Amino acid sequence: MAHAYRFGVEEEFFLADAGSRGTPRRGVKAFHAAVKNRMDAAERELLQSQVEICTPPSDSFPEAGTRLRGMRAELAEIGHAHGLLVFAAGTHPTAAWRRQATTPAERYRGIIDDLRIVGRRSVVCGLHVHVEVPRPEARIDLKNRLMPFLPVLLALSTSSPFWEGQRTGLSGYRLRAYAELPRTGLPELFSDAADYDRYVRVMAASGAIADASFLWWHLRASVKYPTLELRIADSCTRVEDGLCIAALFRCLVRHLDRHPSVHAHLTGASRGFVMENLWRAERDGVRAELIDEAAERAVPVAEVVAGLLDRIAEDAEALGCRAQVEHARAIAAGGTSADRQITVFEAAGRAGSTERAALAAVVDALAAETAAAKRRRKA
């Protein structure tokens, strides 16, 4: 029987006070208690103004989409009952890091004790996707060879154009903020699984980390599961966009697993091109031009998407997610959450709103779009 390359999706959300649209100062404790009581698949995050949901392992995108929409709708309902808005974005448009309260859990206390100010400044939310690998020992090789595809996945997910009430000029500021943390960013080009195992062993023995779950790279081998975990994407405001990123990643894992020659001999220069492309994706989102190492030229994201879809067409067909991966064309043409946030912000400004009111309009739009599944279900 063919391997299913089962996947799971984790989505992180921000909370905002429904009145001020800033970091909530009331209702958070009761909100989290209600979420814990009603939702088995929801968890608290580092900050009290965050919440996370996750899907169980699945081989069906329609099933995963139904679960995610249902959980988003339930979070919105619980939030409404406690005077809170719940929304998906890479950064909170109005939140100030100094006003954040951390979640009182042992793991999070340990993280803050270790990271200090850079931990408290990590006011970001991401989309994480797990994909099972037939041979878990192959994950380090796959991780290396997946690196050149990371920038386009980031570009398609960008949803963080604001930081602490300011327009950053970037489509994806989240990774700039997250880069303050140690052991983040692009993974090293490990020579093989033994090289990676030695790295983890020495890091743990020296007290740098407790285990490999404290390696917060854009892409990593899971400690708990036989999966590769994608961590580069911003939290996607629209469910459809997040499912598209998950489907693209799942197809890429299958494609590279079945074609071991693809990106088999990456060099330091190769990694350098990925780093440059990540910056371009952060800055310009789907309007970026990414360096094609083989062609030695810069290529628009829409063209990169077209080539990627051609490459994984057979994989998408085999995994039953052609519709989900094809949605990447619509994102590339119509823009990401970052583009829509800027549109709302600029429209409010043209209408005479203050900057503060324009940012509040962005938060309102994010919350409405995040919970759009609720409205469709009632229609």
C-alpha positions, -999 to +999 in steps of 0.1 A: +000+000+000+014+034-010+025+056+019-001+083+027+022+111+037-003+120+064-002+155+076-013+177+105-018+214+107-012+238+137-025+273+136-016+301+160-040+330+167-039+363+184-065+377+208-075+414+208-098+434+231-130+439+211-132+475+223-096+487+220-084+461+195-052+460+215-038+434+238-066+422+260-064+431+297-096+413+308-114+381+298-083+362+289-083+338+318-120+330+314-115+327+276-087+301+280-107+282+306-137+280+282-115+269+253-100+242+275-134+230+285-149+230+250-120+222+227-097+192+230-075+203+200-067+238+214-037+247+234-022+278+251+009+295+237+038+314+250+017+346+255-017+348+272-029+368+241-024+337+219-041+304+213-033+274+191-054+248+174-042+216+157-056+188+135-050+151+140-030+132+114-050+130+082-047+121+045-077+142+036-077+180+030-115+183+029-115+166+064-087+189+077-105+220+062-137+211+079-120+207+113-101+239+110-132+259+100-151+244+128-124+252+154-120+288+141-158+293+144-158+280+179-129+302+189-147+332+175-179+323+195-159+319+227-140+351+221-173+370+215-187+358+248-156+372+266-153+405+247-124+393+226-115+391+189-096+361+176-076+364+144-048+348+123-018+369+113+019+367+116+021+398+138-005+417+159-010+451+142-014+470+174+002+450+203+032+463+221+056+436+234+061+454+267+024+449+275+024+411+269+019+386+297+034+352+294+015+320+300+022+306+335+034+271+324+067+255+334+080+252+298+072+288+290+087+300+322+119+281+313+119+296+278+116+332+291+142+326+318+166+314+290+157+339+263+150+370+285+141+401+265+142+384+231+116+358+244+093+385+257+096+403+223+085+373+203+049+385+196+044+364+165+021+337+152+028+310+126+014+281+107+031+248+113+026+217+091+037+182+099+041+156+071+049+119+078+080+105+061+081+068+051+116+065+064+122+088+094+159+084+090+157+102+057+143+134+072+176+152+075+184+146+038+149+158+029+153+188+051+184+199+032+168+194-002+136+212+008+154+245+016+152+260-019+114+258-018+110+276+015+110+312+001+080+307-022+060+291+007+068+321+028+059+345+001+024+328-003+017+330+034+028+366+043+005+382+068+026+405+090+030+440+075+026+458+109+046+457+141+038+476+173+013+499+156+036+508+127+036+499+090+069+481+085+071+483+047+075+445+047+049+419+038+063+394+063+079+411+093+072+381+115+105+363+107+125+395+113+111+396+148+115+359+153+151+360+142+160+376+175+157+342+191+186+317+190+184+285+170+159+300+145+161+307+108+174+284+080+187+250+092+223+241+087+233+219+058+240+188+079+260+162+060+238+133+071+216+120+099+246+111+120+259+147+117+226+161+129+224+136+158+258+146+169+248+183+169+217+176+190+237+154+214+264+180+220+239+208+223+219+189+249+250+177+268+263+212+270+230+225+284+222+247+254+189+228+248+169+202+267+161+184+234+156+190+197+122+206+203+142+237+213+155+240+177+131+265+162+143+264+126+121+271+096+121+234+090+129+206+114+125+169+122+099+164+149+110+149+182+075+134+189+065+122+155+080+106+123+074+139+105+091+169+090+077+201+104+074+233+083+076+264+105+083+292+080+048+303+072+030+332+088-003+323+103-027+324+074-058+346+078-078+325+053-083+288+059-079+282+022-045+298+021-032+277+050-045+245+034-027+255+002+006+259+021+001+226+038-007+208+005+023+223-013+046+212+015+030+177+016+035+173-022+071+185-020+079+160+008+065+132-014+082+145-045+117+148-030+113+115-012+106+098-045+132+117-064+164+117-044+185+135-071+165+168-067+187+193-049+210+165-039+242+185-039+234+219-023+264+240-015+271+270+007+262+292-022+229+274-026+221+281+010+231+317+004+206+320-024+179+307-002+187+333+025+185+361-001+152+347-014+138+346+021+146+382+025+129+391-008+098+371+002+097+388+036+100+422+020+077+419-011+055+388-005+040+376-038+054+407-056+089+394-050+114+381-076+133+351-064+167+340-076+167+308-097+201+293-090+201+271-121+189+298-145+211+325-127+183+350-129+155+365-107+120+351-114+086+366-103+068+346-076+039+338-100+064+322-124+080+302-095+045+290-085+038+279-120+070+259-122+064+244-087+029+233-097+042+216-128+069+198-107+044+184-082+014+178-105+017+140-102+021+142-064-009+164-060-030+140-081-018+110-061-024+127-027-058+141-037-050+178-032-048+193-067-075+219-059-055+230-027-022+234-045-038+252-075-050+278-051-014+291-050-021+307-084-049+327-069-027+338-040+001+349-063-023+368-085-046+384-059-022+389-030-019+376+006-033+387+039-005+413+041-018+429+009-054+429+021-043+444+055-025+472+037-056+478+015-078+482+046-053+504+063-049+528+033-086+529+026-093+539+062-066+566+060-081+580+028-115+581+045-101+604+072-094+579+099-065+584+123-037+559+122-050+543+153-085+539+139-070+526+106-052+499+126-084+490+145-100+486+111-073+461+101-078+441+133-116+440+126-110+428+091-086+401+102-110+388+128-139+388+103-118+370+077-105+345+102-140+336+113-155+337+078-163+300+080-188+308+107-207+331+085-207+307+055-220+279+077-250+301+088-258+314+054 
